[in-house]
Amino acid sequence: MSERPTPPDAARNLVMVVFDSLRYDSYLAAGATRAATLGPVERRWSYASWTAPSHYNLLMGLLPHSSPPHVYASEYYKGDFVRYTERLGVADIEFKRLLPSMYLPIYLRDTLGYTTHALVSMPVLNRHTPVNVGFDTYELMPRHNDMAAMLDQMRFDGTRPSFHLLNVGETHYPYALADEDPADWPHISGVHGIFKHLDEENIGGRLVSDPVDFFDDERLQMLRARQVRAAQHVDGLLEKLFDLVPSGTWVIVTSDHGELFGEDGYFGHGPILHEKVFEVPFAEGLVR
Ligand SMILES: [Zn+2]
């Protein structure tokens, strides 16, 4: 810590909240309003269809994109990185300042003097994975669906700005709230025991292996309703987050990818090429 640079004056805390698997229209259907207090809730597009590559991308600093036509990718990236000048309250941030690591936690910690923390829900993001680089603390939560427990663990050091990544799991299958008895979770043939079987997540987050059993429309609608309910719940916890963070903290609320609920014969995410698996909500702004 002694060799860490002195942070620029007025550098802001940054919190990135990733509601895992939350589709943009599920967030809208939830009537969720808290993210909108940061700024407009936009429909954006994830760069990847499942958790691990998507988080790598987010941690490169590239947030879900708006897919603008007639724009070169390099111009878009440039514009996205310049936004960090406002997000961090640090002058003249641009892409080349993130070189050579091109990784936000390393840049924030080693160049700007931030403390860096990750609280994650998904086993594919556990601390032994290459995603965990540049973090002072990095924890896979004991339960995959407990954002409130993450909020309890967040600490803000008055002497340095901080970066927090929160990978929130309530919105991921089985869309269960922390106080829901696992016996009441929906069980689909082939999905049972997913959290005991990391390998099943590793192959891409495609959670269902039995096509006979799961393409049941009623069941898919029930699952979608559960994701909407989970979105309502975690949206409520955003209010708690906004109360908790120091004034002047920049908060980003988004998702790592969407989810399919039977559209065109798909369920889940991962090895799926479909608009809905890339469709995510995005909002950001200053907590005053
Ligand atoms: Zn995910």
Residues whose N, C-alpha, C, O or C-beta is under 5 A from the ligand:
A	BS01	ZN	D20 S21 W50 T51 D256
